[in-house]
Amino acid sequence: MKPMTKVSICIYLIGTVSQSSMASEYHFGGFLKANARYVDGNIAFQDSWTGGGSVTDSAKRSQFSAAESRFNAGITHGDVYGFAEIDFSGSAQGNPAFSNSYSPRLRHAYINYQDFTVGQTWSTMVNTSAFAETADLGGPLVGQAMVRQALVRYSTESWQFALENPYTYGTQAGSTNADKKWVDTSNDYVPDAVIRFNQKGDWGNVSVASLLRYLDPQGTAQFGAGVSLAAKLKTVGKDDIRLQLHYGNLGRYVGTDAARDMVSGEIETTTSAMFAYRHFWTERTRSSLFYGHTITEQEQSNRFHAGVNLFTNLTPALELGFEIGRYQIDDGLSPYEDIPAPQGASNYAQMSLQFHI
């Protein structure tokens, strides 16, 4: 998405200490987004395609929505910076029968002080510059690292070291699709550790991250590890390539429900990739061609999302986008399942109008 225009208000509080030491600066931002979405196929309708989904006999639906609208506020006070952001996506409260009243969803709430970040924000595994520009919220999530969670992170110019919230997403030994026994997360007591190296220049940026995990549901005591490469690379003119490659015991960190951390008590191994090329037709008009794919070893998941779009800025703050694409599930037969593997696909078209605050 296009960077948000910020509105800043400086408020000076005068007390018994010096005025400069009490100065706070407030920043407000976000956007209003209106979507019109049409889906036709046999994967159940989703507001935006995640790496999950269920196969049905037929799924044909149109939906208009403004729930992706987003608001944020930042506060700077000396060396301390705080940031909070909400949107309304995924709310279970509203529906067309009850005035579409959606409840807020917390996206970010964190504090920066010197080289430390504490609170909820993007996982250190996530390089947001490598997200494709799409009308579908988040882009090809099935091939991306896309996690926000509570963490403690120390950053230097090139390195980041973090301890992040532990959580095991998956099923217990002996679990089947007909009788899913979800992992007891009360035994998640060792934080996930992430180390990341960043490099940037006039050519763009690249990051390499590694994840170390200790998963101990039901006392199984299994260690997991994974690696991630993400980059945004400038090409001709204003064009760029955005890519992500992920491999290992990444589970919930990659694919947004395409992969679990554990399947029937066994740690999962995931291979994921995302590629997008953005081309500028004019100064105001551009297109992105994108593709995301995840496969897993234990559960035999095999899912992809591909699409192409056209965006144009009607004004510097108002952009109109149109996108067509396809989301497909081609799962193989897992040894832990007792029913046929899901197979299906849905095509979609989406128009969005976005006003940056």
FIVEXVEX-835133 format. One line per field, with one value per residue: residue number from 1; residue in three letters; x, y, z of N, C-alpha, C in turn. Coordinates in steps of 0.2 Angstrom, whole numbers, padded with zeros to 4 digits. Layout:
# FIVEXVEX-835133
num	(NUM ...)
residu	(ALA ...)
n_xx	(X ...)
n_yy	(Y ...)
n_zz	(Z ...)
ca_xx	(X ...)
ca_yy	(Y ...)
ca_zz	(Z ...)
c_xx	(X ...)
c_yy	(Y ...)
c_zz	(Z ...)
END
This chain:
# FIVEXVEX-835133
num	(1 2 3 4 5 6 7 8 9 10 11 12 13 14 15 16 17 18 19 20 21 22 23 24 25 26 27 28 29 30 31 32 33 34 35 36 37 38 39 40 41 42 43 44 45 46 47 48 49 50 51 52 53 54 55 56 57 58 59 60 61 62 63 64 65 66 67 68 69 70 71 72 73 74 75 76 77 78 79 80 81 82 83 84 85 86 87 88 89 90 91 92 93 94 95 96 97 98 99 100 101 102 103 104 105 106 107 108 109 110 111 112 113 114 115 116 117 118 119 120 121 122 123 124 125 126 127 128 129 130 131 132 133 134 135 136 137 138 139 140 141 142 143 144 145 146 147 148 149 150 151 152 153 154 155 156 157 158 159 160 161 162 163 164 165 166 167 168 169 170 171 172 173 174 175 176 177 178 179 180 181 182 183 184 185 186 187 188 189 190 191 192 193 194 195 196 197 198 199 200 201 202 203 204 205 206 207 208 209 210 211 212 213 214 215 216 217 218 219 220 221 222 223 224 225 226 227 228 229 230 231 232 233 234 235 236 237 238 239 240 241 242 243 244 245 246 247 248 249 250 251 252 253 254 255 256 257 258 259 260 261 262 263 264 265 266 267 268 269 270 271 272 273 274 275 276 277 278 279 280 281 282 283 284 285 286 287 288 289 290 291 292 293 294 295 296 297 298 299 300 301 302 303 304 305 306 307 308 309 310 311 312 313 314 315 316 317 318 319 320 321 322 323 324 325 326 327 328 329 330 331 332 333 334 335 336 337 338 339 340 341 342 343 344 345 346 347 348 349 350 351 352 353 354 355 356 357)
residu	(MET LYS PRO MET THR LYS VAL SER ILE CYS ILE TYR LEU ILE GLY THR VAL SER GLN SER SER MET ALA SER GLU TYR HIS PHE GLY GLY PHE LEU LYS ALA ASN ALA ARG TYR VAL ASP GLY ASN ILE ALA PHE GLN ASP SER TRP THR GLY GLY GLY SER VAL THR ASP SER ALA LYS ARG SER GLN PHE SER ALA ALA GLU SER ARG PHE ASN ALA GLY ILE THR HIS GLY ASP VAL TYR GLY PHE ALA GLU ILE ASP PHE SER GLY SER ALA GLN GLY ASN PRO ALA PHE SER ASN SER TYR SER PRO ARG LEU ARG HIS ALA TYR ILE ASN TYR GLN ASP PHE THR VAL GLY GLN THR TRP SER THR MET VAL ASN THR SER ALA PHE ALA GLU THR ALA ASP LEU GLY GLY PRO LEU VAL GLY GLN ALA MET VAL ARG GLN ALA LEU VAL ARG TYR SER THR GLU SER TRP GLN PHE ALA LEU GLU ASN PRO TYR THR TYR GLY THR GLN ALA GLY SER THR ASN ALA ASP LYS LYS TRP VAL ASP THR SER ASN ASP TYR VAL PRO ASP ALA VAL ILE ARG PHE ASN GLN LYS GLY ASP TRP GLY ASN VAL SER VAL ALA SER LEU LEU ARG TYR LEU ASP PRO GLN GLY THR ALA GLN PHE GLY ALA GLY VAL SER LEU ALA ALA LYS LEU LYS THR VAL GLY LYS ASP ASP ILE ARG LEU GLN LEU HIS TYR GLY ASN LEU GLY ARG TYR VAL GLY THR ASP ALA ALA ARG ASP MET VAL SER GLY GLU ILE GLU THR THR THR SER ALA MET PHE ALA TYR ARG HIS PHE TRP THR GLU ARG THR ARG SER SER LEU PHE TYR GLY HIS THR ILE THR GLU GLN GLU GLN SER ASN ARG PHE HIS ALA GLY VAL ASN LEU PHE THR ASN LEU THR PRO ALA LEU GLU LEU GLY PHE GLU ILE GLY ARG TYR GLN ILE ASP ASP GLY LEU SER PRO TYR GLU ASP ILE PRO ALA PRO GLN GLY ALA SER ASN TYR ALA GLN MET SER LEU GLN PHE HIS ILE)
n_xx	(0004 0002 0012 0006 -0001 0003 -0004 0001 0002 0008 0009 0013 0017 0017 0026 0033 0045 0057 0051 0055 0058 0046 0039 0027 0024 0011 0005 -0006 -0014 -0019 -0032 -0046 -0056 -0065 -0072 -0077 -0081 -0081 -0083 -0081 -0082 -0077 -0071 -0074 -0081 -0070 -0066 -0053 -0040 -0034 -0021 -0029 -0045 -0060 -0067 -0081 -0097 -0101 -0097 -0102 -0102 -0105 -0099 -0099 -0089 -0082 -0074 -0060 -0055 -0043 -0035 -0023 -0011 0003 0015 0027 0039 0052 0065 0056 0045 0028 0016 0000 -0013 -0028 -0040 -0054 -0056 -0061 -0070 -0082 -0094 -0102 -0114 -0124 -0137 -0138 -0134 -0121 -0111 -0095 -0083 -0068 -0051 -0036 -0021 -0007 0002 0014 0030 0044 0060 0076 0086 0077 0062 0046 0031 0016 0018 0024 0031 0048 0052 0046 0047 0040 0042 0042 0030 0017 0009 -0008 -0026 -0033 -0033 -0017 -0011 -0004 -0005 -0003 0010 0018 0027 0018 0014 0009 0013 0016 0032 0049 0062 0079 0088 0100 0110 0110 0107 0095 0088 0077 0065 0050 0032 0027 0018 0009 0002 -0008 -0011 -0014 -0005 -0013 -0023 -0036 -0044 -0057 -0059 -0052 -0040 -0034 -0019 -0013 -0010 -0006 0006 0016 0030 0043 0050 0049 0063 0071 0083 0089 0096 0099 0101 0103 0101 0104 0099 0088 0082 0086 0083 0088 0082 0082 0073 0071 0064 0055 0045 0033 0021 0010 0021 0031 0043 0050 0062 0062 0067 0069 0072 0072 0070 0069 0065 0065 0068 0074 0071 0069 0067 0054 0050 0049 0054 0047 0050 0049 0056 0054 0058 0057 0054 0042 0029 0015 0020 0021 0012 -0001 -0012 -0010 -0001 0002 0010 0012 0007 -0003 0005 0018 0031 0029 0036 0039 0038 0039 0035 0035 0031 0032 0030 0030 0025 0026 0015 0012 0016 0006 -0001 0000 0004 0003 0009 0007 0011 0009 0014 0013 0019 0018 0025 0021 0007 0003 -0001 -0005 -0005 -0010 -0010 -0013 -0012 -0017 -0016 -0023 -0019 -0023 -0019 -0031 -0031 -0017 -0020 -0030 -0034 -0038 -0042 -0041 -0043 -0040 -0040 -0034 -0037 -0031 -0033 -0024 -0022 -0012 -0015 -0014 -0006 -0011 -0025 -0042 -0051 -0054 -0042 -0043 -0048 -0049 -0054 -0056 -0060 -0058 -0064 -0060 -0063 -0057 -0057 -0047 -0044 -0031 -0027)
n_yy	(-0006 0012 0023 0031 0047 0058 0066 0078 0084 0095 0095 0105 0102 0111 0112 0109 0106 0108 0116 0109 0096 0091 0090 0083 0075 0071 0059 0056 0044 0033 0025 0025 0013 0006 -0009 -0019 -0035 -0051 -0068 -0084 -0101 -0116 -0115 -0109 -0093 -0079 -0064 -0059 -0069 -0081 -0093 -0104 -0111 -0119 -0132 -0132 -0137 -0127 -0110 -0094 -0078 -0060 -0046 -0031 -0020 -0010 -0013 -0015 -0003 0008 0014 0024 0029 0039 0043 0054 0056 0064 0052 0042 0032 0028 0018 0014 0004 0001 -0009 -0016 -0028 -0045 -0046 -0053 -0048 -0039 -0040 -0041 -0041 -0034 -0020 -0020 -0018 -0017 -0023 -0015 -0021 -0025 -0021 -0016 -0012 -0004 0000 0010 0012 0019 0007 -0003 -0012 -0015 -0024 -0027 -0030 -0032 -0048 -0051 -0059 -0054 -0045 -0031 -0023 -0032 -0036 -0038 -0025 -0025 -0027 -0036 -0040 -0039 -0047 -0061 -0071 -0084 -0087 -0079 -0073 -0068 -0062 -0054 -0051 -0051 -0045 -0044 -0034 -0031 -0019 -0016 -0007 -0016 -0028 -0038 -0044 -0055 -0060 -0069 -0071 -0087 -0100 -0114 -0121 -0133 -0151 -0165 -0180 -0194 -0188 -0185 -0179 -0180 -0181 -0170 -0166 -0153 -0145 -0143 -0128 -0123 -0127 -0120 -0112 -0108 -0094 -0090 -0088 -0076 -0071 -0059 -0052 -0037 -0028 -0014 -0003 0009 0000 -0007 -0018 -0032 -0045 -0058 -0070 -0081 -0093 -0100 -0113 -0120 -0133 -0140 -0147 -0158 -0164 -0167 -0162 -0155 -0148 -0134 -0126 -0113 -0104 -0088 -0078 -0062 -0049 -0033 -0027 -0015 -0011 -0007 0010 0015 0003 -0013 -0028 -0040 -0052 -0067 -0081 -0096 -0109 -0123 -0127 -0118 -0116 -0108 -0095 -0093 -0092 -0090 -0099 -0110 -0119 -0129 -0129 -0141 -0158 -0170 -0173 -0172 -0162 -0150 -0147 -0134 -0127 -0112 -0098 -0082 -0071 -0055 -0043 -0026 -0014 0002 0011 0024 0039 0039 0027 0010 -0008 -0024 -0040 -0056 -0070 -0083 -0097 -0112 -0127 -0142 -0155 -0165 -0164 -0163 -0151 -0141 -0126 -0111 -0094 -0083 -0068 -0052 -0034 -0017 -0001 0016 0033 0044 0056 0063 0057 0048 0032 0021 0004 -0011 -0029 -0046 -0063 -0080 -0092 -0108 -0125 -0139 -0151 -0165 -0183 -0185 -0195 -0194 -0191 -0196 -0195 -0190 -0179 -0161 -0153 -0139 -0123 -0106 -0091 -0074 -0057 -0040 -0023 -0008 0006 0018 0030 0039 0045)
n_zz	(0000 -0003 0006 0021 0023 0036 0050 0061 0078 0089 0106 0120 0137 0152 0167 0182 0178 0164 0149 0137 0140 0142 0131 0119 0105 0093 0082 0069 0059 0045 0035 0025 0018 0005 -0001 -0015 -0018 -0027 -0028 -0035 -0036 -0028 -0016 0000 0003 0007 0016 0013 0005 0015 0020 0023 0022 0016 0007 -0003 -0011 -0020 -0021 -0023 -0022 -0018 -0010 -0001 0008 0022 0032 0032 0035 0043 0058 0066 0079 0085 0097 0102 0114 0120 0120 0119 0110 0106 0099 0092 0084 0075 0066 0058 0053 0051 0062 0072 0076 0068 0055 0039 0044 0055 0055 0050 0060 0066 0077 0084 0080 0088 0081 0082 0096 0104 0112 0109 0114 0114 0108 0109 0107 0113 0116 0106 0089 0072 0069 0071 0061 0050 0035 0030 0019 0009 0005 -0007 -0017 -0016 -0019 -0012 0005 0012 0002 -0006 0005 0008 0005 0012 0026 0040 0054 0068 0085 0103 0109 0113 0108 0102 0093 0081 0068 0058 0063 0072 0087 0095 0107 0107 0108 0113 0105 0101 0087 0082 0081 0092 0095 0087 0083 0070 0055 0056 0070 0078 0089 0097 0101 0118 0123 0135 0139 0133 0136 0134 0126 0108 0098 0088 0076 0065 0050 0042 0026 0016 0002 -0012 -0021 -0015 -0002 0008 0019 0031 0041 0056 0065 0080 0090 0104 0107 0117 0119 0128 0134 0124 0120 0108 0097 0085 0070 0058 0042 0034 0020 0013 0002 -0006 -0022 -0032 -0050 -0066 -0069 -0059 -0055 -0046 -0038 -0027 -0015 -0006 0003 0012 0024 0034 0051 0053 0054 0061 0058 0044 0029 0035 0041 0032 0036 0050 0067 0073 0068 0072 0083 0078 0073 0060 0044 0033 0016 0008 -0003 -0011 -0024 -0032 -0045 -0048 -0059 -0065 -0075 -0078 -0069 -0059 -0061 -0059 -0059 -0051 -0052 -0045 -0034 -0023 -0013 -0003 0003 0013 0023 0033 0034 0021 0014 0000 -0007 -0016 -0022 -0034 -0044 -0052 -0054 -0055 -0051 -0048 -0044 -0040 -0034 -0024 -0012 -0014 -0020 -0033 -0035 -0045 -0046 -0051 -0048 -0042 -0030 -0024 -0018 -0017 -0009 -0003 0001 0018 0030 0042 0041 0039 0028 0011 0003 0003 -0012 -0023 -0030 -0031 -0040 -0041 -0041 -0037 -0032 -0025 -0016 -0009 0004 0010 0026)
ca_xx	(0000 0005 0013 0001 0000 0003 -0006 0005 0000 0013 0006 0018 0014 0022 0025 0039 0052 0058 0046 0057 0058 0039 0036 0025 0021 0006 0004 -0012 -0014 -0023 -0035 -0053 -0055 -0071 -0071 -0082 -0078 -0085 -0080 -0084 -0078 -0079 -0068 -0079 -0079 -0066 -0065 -0047 -0038 -0028 -0019 -0033 -0051 -0063 -0069 -0088 -0099 -0101 -0096 -0103 -0104 -0103 -0099 -0097 -0087 -0077 -0071 -0053 -0052 -0038 -0033 -0017 -0009 0009 0016 0034 0041 0059 0068 0051 0039 0023 0012 -0006 -0016 -0034 -0044 -0061 -0056 -0062 -0074 -0088 -0099 -0106 -0117 -0129 -0144 -0137 -0131 -0113 -0107 -0089 -0079 -0061 -0046 -0029 -0015 -0001 0003 0021 0034 0051 0065 0082 0086 0072 0055 0042 0024 0014 0019 0026 0036 0055 0052 0042 0049 0034 0043 0042 0023 0015 0003 -0014 -0033 -0035 -0029 -0011 -0008 -0004 -0004 -0002 0017 0021 0028 0013 0013 0010 0013 0020 0039 0055 0067 0084 0090 0106 0109 0110 0105 0089 0087 0070 0061 0043 0027 0027 0012 0010 -0004 -0008 -0015 -0011 -0004 -0019 -0029 -0038 -0048 -0064 -0058 -0047 -0038 -0030 -0013 -0014 -0005 -0004 0013 0020 0033 0049 0049 0052 0069 0072 0089 0088 0101 0096 0105 0099 0105 0100 0096 0083 0084 0086 0084 0088 0080 0081 0068 0072 0058 0055 0038 0033 0014 0010 0028 0034 0049 0053 0065 0061 0071 0068 0075 0067 0074 0064 0069 0062 0074 0073 0073 0069 0063 0051 0048 0052 0053 0047 0050 0050 0057 0054 0059 0059 0048 0040 0022 0010 0024 0021 0006 -0008 -0016 -0008 0003 0002 0016 0012 0002 -0004 0010 0024 0033 0028 0041 0035 0042 0034 0038 0030 0035 0028 0033 0026 0027 0023 0013 0013 0018 0000 -0004 0004 0001 0007 0008 0010 0010 0012 0013 0015 0018 0020 0027 0017 -0001 0003 -0004 -0002 -0010 -0007 -0014 -0010 -0017 -0014 -0021 -0021 -0020 -0021 -0021 -0036 -0028 -0012 -0022 -0036 -0032 -0043 -0038 -0045 -0039 -0042 -0035 -0037 -0034 -0032 -0031 -0022 -0019 -0012 -0018 -0010 -0006 -0015 -0032 -0046 -0055 -0050 -0039 -0047 -0046 -0054 -0051 -0060 -0058 -0061 -0063 -0061 -0062 -0056 -0056 -0044 -0042 -0026 -0028)
ca_yy	(0000 0018 0026 0035 0054 0059 0073 0079 0089 0095 0098 0106 0102 0115 0110 0111 0105 0113 0114 0105 0089 0088 0091 0077 0075 0066 0058 0052 0041 0027 0025 0023 0008 0003 -0014 -0023 -0042 -0056 -0074 -0089 -0107 -0121 -0113 -0104 -0085 -0076 -0057 -0059 -0076 -0083 -0099 -0109 -0111 -0125 -0134 -0133 -0139 -0121 -0104 -0089 -0072 -0053 -0042 -0024 -0019 -0005 -0016 -0015 0004 0007 0021 0023 0035 0038 0048 0054 0060 0063 0046 0036 0032 0023 0017 0009 0004 -0004 -0010 -0019 -0034 -0052 -0045 -0058 -0044 -0036 -0043 -0037 -0041 -0030 -0014 -0021 -0014 -0021 -0021 -0014 -0026 -0022 -0023 -0014 -0008 -0006 0006 0010 0016 0018 0002 -0008 -0012 -0020 -0024 -0031 -0028 -0037 -0052 -0050 -0063 -0051 -0039 -0028 -0020 -0037 -0037 -0035 -0021 -0029 -0025 -0041 -0037 -0043 -0050 -0068 -0073 -0091 -0088 -0074 -0072 -0063 -0063 -0049 -0053 -0048 -0047 -0039 -0034 -0026 -0018 -0012 -0004 -0022 -0034 -0038 -0050 -0054 -0065 -0068 -0075 -0094 -0103 -0120 -0121 -0139 -0156 -0170 -0187 -0198 -0183 -0185 -0173 -0181 -0180 -0165 -0164 -0147 -0145 -0139 -0122 -0121 -0129 -0116 -0108 -0105 -0089 -0091 -0083 -0074 -0067 -0056 -0048 -0033 -0025 -0010 0002 0012 -0005 -0010 -0021 -0039 -0048 -0065 -0072 -0088 -0094 -0106 -0114 -0126 -0135 -0145 -0149 -0165 -0166 -0171 -0159 -0155 -0142 -0133 -0121 -0112 -0098 -0084 -0073 -0058 -0043 -0028 -0025 -0010 -0014 -0002 0016 0015 -0004 -0017 -0035 -0041 -0059 -0071 -0088 -0098 -0116 -0126 -0128 -0111 -0117 -0102 -0089 -0092 -0095 -0088 -0105 -0115 -0124 -0129 -0130 -0149 -0162 -0177 -0173 -0172 -0156 -0149 -0144 -0130 -0123 -0106 -0093 -0077 -0067 -0050 -0038 -0020 -0010 0008 0013 0031 0042 0038 0021 0004 -0015 -0029 -0047 -0059 -0077 -0086 -0104 -0116 -0134 -0145 -0162 -0169 -0163 -0163 -0145 -0138 -0121 -0106 -0088 -0079 -0062 -0046 -0029 -0011 0004 0023 0038 0049 0062 0061 0054 0044 0028 0016 -0002 -0017 -0035 -0052 -0068 -0086 -0096 -0115 -0130 -0145 -0155 -0172 -0187 -0185 -0201 -0193 -0190 -0202 -0193 -0188 -0173 -0156 -0150 -0134 -0117 -0100 -0085 -0068 -0050 -0035 -0016 -0005 0014 0019 0037 0039 0050)
ca_zz	(0000 -0003 0013 0023 0025 0043 0053 0067 0082 0095 0112 0125 0144 0156 0174 0187 0174 0158 0144 0132 0143 0143 0124 0116 0098 0092 0075 0068 0052 0043 0029 0024 0012 0003 -0005 -0018 -0019 -0030 -0028 -0039 -0036 -0023 -0009 0003 0002 0013 0015 0010 0005 0019 0018 0025 0018 0016 0000 -0003 -0018 -0024 -0017 -0027 -0017 -0018 -0004 -0001 0015 0024 0038 0032 0036 0048 0061 0071 0083 0088 0102 0103 0120 0121 0117 0119 0105 0107 0093 0092 0078 0075 0061 0060 0049 0055 0067 0072 0079 0063 0049 0036 0047 0061 0053 0049 0066 0067 0083 0083 0081 0089 0076 0085 0102 0106 0114 0107 0118 0112 0103 0111 0105 0118 0114 0100 0082 0067 0071 0068 0055 0044 0032 0027 0012 0004 0004 -0013 -0017 -0018 -0016 -0007 0011 0014 -0003 -0006 0012 0008 0004 0016 0034 0042 0061 0073 0092 0108 0109 0116 0102 0102 0086 0079 0061 0053 0067 0077 0091 0098 0111 0105 0112 0111 0104 0097 0084 0079 0084 0096 0092 0086 0080 0063 0053 0059 0077 0079 0096 0097 0106 0124 0123 0142 0140 0129 0141 0131 0120 0102 0097 0081 0074 0059 0048 0036 0022 0012 -0001 -0017 -0025 -0011 0004 0009 0026 0032 0048 0058 0070 0085 0094 0108 0107 0122 0121 0131 0136 0118 0120 0101 0095 0079 0067 0051 0040 0030 0016 0010 -0002 -0011 -0026 -0038 -0056 -0071 -0067 -0052 -0054 -0041 -0037 -0020 -0015 0000 0003 0019 0024 0040 0056 0054 0056 0061 0056 0037 0026 0038 0042 0027 0040 0058 0070 0074 0065 0075 0088 0074 0071 0053 0040 0028 0011 0006 -0008 -0013 -0029 -0035 -0049 -0048 -0064 -0066 -0082 -0077 -0062 -0055 -0062 -0058 -0058 -0048 -0054 -0039 -0033 -0016 -0013 0002 0004 0020 0023 0037 0032 0014 0011 -0006 -0008 -0019 -0023 -0039 -0046 -0056 -0052 -0058 -0046 -0050 -0039 -0043 -0031 -0020 -0006 -0015 -0025 -0035 -0038 -0047 -0045 -0052 -0045 -0040 -0024 -0025 -0013 -0020 -0004 -0004 0006 0024 0033 0048 0039 0037 0023 0005 0004 0000 -0018 -0025 -0032 -0032 -0044 -0038 -0043 -0032 -0033 -0019 -0016 -0002 0005 0015 0031)
c_xx	(0004 0006 0008 0003 -0001 0000 -0002 0003 0005 0009 0012 0015 0019 0020 0031 0045 0052 0053 0048 0057 0051 0035 0034 0022 0017 0005 -0002 -0012 -0019 -0026 -0042 -0053 -0062 -0070 -0077 -0079 -0083 -0080 -0084 -0080 -0081 -0075 -0072 -0076 -0075 -0066 -0058 -0044 -0032 -0025 -0023 -0039 -0053 -0067 -0077 -0090 -0099 -0101 -0096 -0106 -0101 -0103 -0096 -0095 -0082 -0074 -0063 -0050 -0048 -0036 -0027 -0015 -0002 0011 0024 0035 0048 0062 0062 0046 0035 0018 0006 -0010 -0022 -0037 -0050 -0062 -0057 -0066 -0080 -0094 -0104 -0108 -0122 -0136 -0144 -0132 -0123 -0109 -0101 -0085 -0072 -0057 -0039 -0024 -0009 -0002 0009 0024 0041 0055 0072 0082 0082 0065 0051 0035 0022 0015 0021 0031 0043 0056 0049 0045 0043 0036 0042 0035 0021 0009 -0003 -0020 -0035 -0030 -0023 -0008 -0008 -0001 -0001 0006 0021 0022 0023 0011 0014 0009 0017 0027 0043 0060 0072 0087 0096 0105 0107 0107 0099 0089 0081 0068 0054 0038 0027 0020 0012 0003 -0004 -0012 -0011 -0010 -0011 -0025 -0030 -0042 -0055 -0064 -0052 -0046 -0032 -0025 -0015 -0009 -0003 0003 0018 0024 0040 0048 0052 0058 0070 0078 0088 0094 0098 0102 0101 0104 0101 0096 0090 0085 0083 0087 0084 0087 0080 0077 0070 0066 0059 0047 0037 0025 0014 0016 0032 0041 0053 0056 0064 0065 0068 0071 0070 0072 0068 0068 0064 0068 0071 0075 0073 0064 0060 0049 0052 0050 0052 0046 0052 0051 0058 0055 0060 0053 0045 0032 0018 0014 0023 0015 -0001 -0013 -0015 -0004 0002 0009 0017 0006 0002 0002 0017 0025 0032 0034 0037 0040 0037 0038 0032 0034 0030 0032 0028 0029 0023 0021 0014 0015 0012 -0002 0001 0000 0006 0005 0011 0008 0013 0010 0016 0014 0021 0021 0023 0009 -0002 -0001 -0001 -0007 -0006 -0012 -0010 -0015 -0013 -0019 -0018 -0023 -0019 -0023 -0025 -0034 -0022 -0014 -0027 -0034 -0037 -0039 -0043 -0040 -0043 -0037 -0038 -0033 -0036 -0029 -0030 -0019 -0018 -0015 -0013 -0011 -0010 -0023 -0035 -0051 -0051 -0048 -0043 -0044 -0051 -0050 -0057 -0057 -0061 -0059 -0064 -0059 -0061 -0054 -0053 -0042 -0037 -0027 -0022)
c_yy	(0006 0021 0031 0042 0055 0066 0073 0085 0089 0099 0099 0106 0106 0114 0113 0110 0109 0111 0109 0098 0087 0089 0084 0079 0070 0066 0054 0050 0036 0028 0023 0019 0005 -0003 -0017 -0029 -0047 -0062 -0079 -0095 -0112 -0120 -0108 -0097 -0083 -0069 -0056 -0066 -0077 -0090 -0105 -0109 -0118 -0126 -0135 -0135 -0133 -0115 -0098 -0083 -0066 -0050 -0035 -0023 -0013 -0007 -0016 -0008 0004 0014 0019 0030 0034 0044 0048 0059 0059 0057 0040 0038 0027 0023 0012 0010 -0001 -0004 -0014 -0026 -0040 -0051 -0050 -0054 -0042 -0041 -0039 -0036 -0036 -0024 -0014 -0017 -0019 -0018 -0020 -0020 -0023 -0025 -0022 -0011 -0009 0001 0005 0015 0014 0013 -0004 -0007 -0017 -0019 -0028 -0027 -0033 -0041 -0050 -0054 -0060 -0045 -0036 -0025 -0025 -0039 -0034 -0030 -0024 -0025 -0030 -0040 -0042 -0046 -0058 -0071 -0080 -0092 -0083 -0076 -0066 -0064 -0056 -0052 -0049 -0050 -0042 -0040 -0029 -0026 -0014 -0010 -0010 -0028 -0033 -0045 -0050 -0061 -0064 -0073 -0082 -0096 -0109 -0121 -0128 -0144 -0161 -0176 -0191 -0194 -0185 -0179 -0174 -0180 -0176 -0164 -0159 -0148 -0141 -0134 -0120 -0123 -0126 -0111 -0106 -0101 -0092 -0086 -0082 -0069 -0065 -0051 -0044 -0029 -0021 -0005 0005 0006 -0008 -0012 -0028 -0040 -0055 -0066 -0079 -0088 -0101 -0107 -0120 -0128 -0141 -0147 -0157 -0168 -0169 -0168 -0159 -0148 -0141 -0127 -0119 -0105 -0095 -0079 -0069 -0052 -0039 -0025 -0020 -0013 -0008 0004 0015 0007 -0008 -0024 -0036 -0049 -0061 -0078 -0091 -0106 -0118 -0127 -0121 -0111 -0110 -0095 -0088 -0095 -0093 -0094 -0110 -0120 -0124 -0130 -0138 -0152 -0169 -0178 -0173 -0165 -0155 -0145 -0140 -0127 -0118 -0102 -0088 -0073 -0061 -0045 -0033 -0016 -0004 0010 0020 0033 0040 0031 0015 -0002 -0019 -0036 -0051 -0066 -0079 -0093 -0107 -0123 -0137 -0152 -0167 -0169 -0163 -0157 -0143 -0133 -0115 -0100 -0084 -0073 -0057 -0040 -0022 -0006 0011 0028 0043 0056 0059 0056 0048 0039 0023 0010 -0007 -0023 -0041 -0057 -0075 -0089 -0103 -0119 -0136 -0150 -0162 -0176 -0188 -0192 -0200 -0192 -0196 -0200 -0190 -0181 -0167 -0154 -0145 -0128 -0112 -0094 -0079 -0062 -0045 -0028 -0013 0002 0015 0027 0037 0046 0054)
c_zz	(0000 0004 0015 0025 0032 0045 0060 0071 0088 0101 0118 0132 0148 0163 0178 0183 0168 0153 0139 0134 0143 0136 0122 0109 0096 0084 0074 0060 0051 0037 0030 0018 0011 -0002 -0009 -0021 -0022 -0030 -0031 -0039 -0031 -0017 -0006 0003 0009 0011 0011 0010 0010 0016 0020 0020 0018 0009 0001 -0010 -0022 -0019 -0022 -0023 -0019 -0012 -0004 0007 0016 0030 0038 0034 0043 0051 0066 0074 0086 0092 0103 0109 0122 0117 0117 0114 0106 0101 0094 0086 0078 0068 0063 0056 0054 0061 0067 0074 0073 0058 0046 0039 0053 0060 0052 0054 0068 0073 0081 0084 0082 0084 0080 0091 0105 0108 0111 0111 0117 0107 0105 0109 0110 0116 0108 0094 0078 0070 0068 0062 0048 0042 0028 0020 0007 0003 -0003 -0012 -0020 -0015 -0011 -0001 0012 0008 -0003 0000 0012 0007 0008 0023 0036 0049 0065 0080 0097 0108 0112 0111 0103 0095 0085 0071 0057 0056 0071 0080 0095 0102 0109 0108 0109 0110 0100 0094 0080 0083 0088 0093 0093 0084 0073 0061 0055 0067 0079 0087 0096 0103 0112 0124 0130 0144 0136 0134 0139 0125 0114 0101 0090 0081 0067 0057 0042 0033 0017 0008 -0007 -0021 -0021 -0005 0004 0017 0026 0039 0049 0064 0074 0090 0098 0110 0112 0124 0123 0132 0130 0117 0113 0100 0087 0076 0060 0049 0035 0026 0013 0007 -0006 -0015 -0032 -0044 -0061 -0069 -0060 -0051 -0049 -0041 -0029 -0019 -0007 -0001 0010 0019 0032 0045 0058 0056 0055 0058 0048 0034 0029 0037 0036 0031 0047 0060 0071 0071 0068 0080 0084 0072 0063 0050 0034 0023 0008 0001 -0010 -0018 -0031 -0039 -0050 -0054 -0064 -0073 -0083 -0070 -0057 -0055 -0062 -0058 -0055 -0050 -0048 -0038 -0027 -0016 -0006 0002 0010 0019 0027 0035 0025 0011 0005 -0008 -0012 -0021 -0028 -0041 -0050 -0054 -0056 -0053 -0049 -0045 -0042 -0040 -0027 -0014 -0007 -0021 -0026 -0038 -0040 -0048 -0047 -0050 -0044 -0034 -0025 -0020 -0017 -0015 -0006 0002 0012 0027 0040 0047 0037 0032 0017 0006 0000 -0007 -0021 -0027 -0032 -0036 -0040 -0042 -0038 -0034 -0026 -0020 -0009 -0002 0011 0020 0032)
END
